[in-house]
Amino acid sequence: MSGPAVLPDPASEGARRYPRHWRRPPLISDGRLRWAIYAGVLLYLVVGIGAVEVNWGRLSEGWERGLRFLGGFVEPDFVSRWDDIRAGLIESLTMTLTATVVGVLISIPVGIGAARNIAPSPVYLACRALIAVSRSLQEIIVAILFVAMVGFGPLAGFLTLAFATIGFLAKLLAEDIEDIDAAQVEAIRATGAGWWQVLDYGIRSQVTPRLIGLSLYRLDINFRESAVIGIVGAGGVGATLNTALDRYEYDSAAAILILIIAIVLVTEYVSGWVRARVQ
Amino acid sequence: MAIRQTPDGPIWRKRTTPQSIALWFGWLMLVLLFVLAWEAMTRNQIWAFVWDAPEQAADLFGRMVPPRWSYMDQLWGPLWDTINIATLGTLLAIVLAVPVAFLAARNTTPSPLLVRPIAIFIIVASRSVNALIWALLLVAILGPGLLAGIIAIALRSIGFIGKLLYEAIEEIDLRQVEAIRATGAGPAQVLDYGIVPQIMPAFAGITLFRWDINIRESTVLGLVGAGGIGLQLKASVDGLAWPQVTVIFIVILATVILSEWVSARVRAALI
């Protein structure tokens, strides 16, 4: 409260009546700014929602299809396209596993190179640039490029997922190495250990549990992504799903979705269990 | 830890012999699994396509530069659509996810046995399906367009916002709730004055984070027909118009970086 501290006249209204209501302070204290923001949000909503063209005729048709699709969930059809579904799932699972293993193997040196406390600065910059590129390109865009380079099929998917794994894992590994306890490294160095020995005994032992946990987490993510990149031709169960929807076979599509959700749940549960034991 | 006795005296080792054998066996299994998976994956691979990949890559790069900057004029509309998909989708997700989060949190759910599992199931199902797959379904049901994209983004975001928000609700300070209740407040007032102010910072952070991710995801939703700049991307890739693809990639990259910057600034201002 600012302003002159003038005591109110005891006889006046204000002094006799104590405030009986409390109002919570607004989030943005400047009143004009607050109303400007509200007006801006309202304006955006009007313009933004106005830009959405809704084809009501198409929507009413959609209801019926939506109901048929929900019906597909009640009665999923695993049988009639089982060969395609199985092939797609095997592709997805093999892609996921190989890409995670290779991705982790590449991320370890990249992650070490991107840790400021152990890497010389040219190596640091190069590794950080690689991580930045890998993180800012989405899987699906990378998949488009790899499909153009090596052709349709799971190999393009494998390359995509491995590339995406590098950005994720190397970044987290590098941050983990930067956060280690320097005293242990100092102790190992004091025994006369060389660079490799410091890495092996001083750093590796501190980051291994987290590295294993992150790798398992990435395995999870890679399976989820492997179900998507098939849409642009990079193999996996996404292609099967796309085909099923193109043929309006909602019951087969529902079966594929149920399988994807089930596998995601199982991998999430297993990787969570292993992570809890390792860390 | 284990000590091995040798003629020269005891040697310190980290693991006992059975432990190291089990560990070694585990790694062997992983290698075996990798080899099997690799074999299964590359069974139908035509390697001729792979060996000329460097030439293909060089060729592709040669076609992608120089970017066709004049194509930019046709991208402003789709870019605006993309931002709308992400923003309106996030808003719709907030409307749907907040009640779900309150139903899923152990301390606010009306019935831990009946309602909570349903709310948790909604969150899990929404989280395990990627936005692109939701879009694929919705385009088949609703037809191509912005609406399918907005709903796809919303459906995927419910799980994300719902999960992080209900975890935040479970971590609130119960003494504040107790204090509000002690003033004679009803359940709605307890919610309003005791719980909501505590989770507001987490809520703002989660929402901004998700908006940022949604901008990223909505740029590719058009690949399956759900509107936005992805439609142009698909048309250009299918038409082998690589100089246009480069322009689109640059626009997407710039949008993503800009949205990251905006959300970081807003977060710093709010929290």
Chai-1 contact restraints between the chains, C-beta under 6 A:
chainA,res_idxA,chainB,res_idxB,connection_type,confidence,min_distance_angstrom,max_distance_angstrom,comment,restraint_id
A,G48,B,N84,contact,1.0,0.0,6.0,A-B,restraint_1
A,G48,B,L88,contact,1.0,0.0,6.0,A-B,restraint_2
A,A51,B,N84,contact,1.0,0.0,6.0,A-B,restraint_3
A,V52,B,L146,contact,1.0,0.0,6.0,A-B,restraint_4
A,V52,B,L147,contact,1.0,0.0,6.0,A-B,restraint_5
A,V54,B,L147,contact,1.0,0.0,6.0,A-B,restraint_6
A,R58,B,G143,contact,1.0,0.0,6.0,A-B,restraint_7
A,G62,B,I141,contact,1.0,0.0,6.0,A-B,restraint_8
A,G62,B,L142,contact,1.0,0.0,6.0,A-B,restraint_9
A,R65,B,I141,contact,1.0,0.0,6.0,A-B,restraint_10
A,G66,B,I141,contact,1.0,0.0,6.0,A-B,restraint_11
A,T94,B,A37,contact,1.0,0.0,6.0,A-B,restraint_12
A,T94,B,A40,contact,1.0,0.0,6.0,A-B,restraint_13
A,T94,B,M41,contact,1.0,0.0,6.0,A-B,restraint_14
A,L97,B,A37,contact,1.0,0.0,6.0,A-B,restraint_15
A,T98,B,A37,contact,1.0,0.0,6.0,A-B,restraint_16
A,T98,B,W38,contact,1.0,0.0,6.0,A-B,restraint_17
A,V101,B,F34,contact,1.0,0.0,6.0,A-B,restraint_18
A,I140,B,V220,contact,1.0,0.0,6.0,A-B,restraint_19
A,I144,B,V237,contact,1.0,0.0,6.0,A-B,restraint_20
A,A148,B,L60,contact,1.0,0.0,6.0,A-B,restraint_21
A,M149,B,A53,contact,1.0,0.0,6.0,A-B,restraint_22
A,M149,B,Q56,contact,1.0,0.0,6.0,A-B,restraint_23
A,M149,B,A57,contact,1.0,0.0,6.0,A-B,restraint_24
A,V150,B,F49,contact,1.0,0.0,6.0,A-B,restraint_25
A,V150,B,V50,contact,1.0,0.0,6.0,A-B,restraint_26
A,V150,B,A53,contact,1.0,0.0,6.0,A-B,restraint_27
A,G151,B,F49,contact,1.0,0.0,6.0,A-B,restraint_28
A,P154,B,M41,contact,1.0,0.0,6.0,A-B,restraint_29
A,L155,B,Q45,contact,1.0,0.0,6.0,A-B,restraint_30
A,V228,B,N130,contact,1.0,0.0,6.0,A-B,restraint_31
A,V228,B,L132,contact,1.0,0.0,6.0,A-B,restraint_32
A,L245,B,L136,contact,1.0,0.0,6.0,A-B,restraint_33
A,L245,B,A140,contact,1.0,0.0,6.0,A-B,restraint_34
A,I261,B,S128,contact,1.0,0.0,6.0,A-B,restraint_35
A,V264,B,S128,contact,1.0,0.0,6.0,A-B,restraint_36
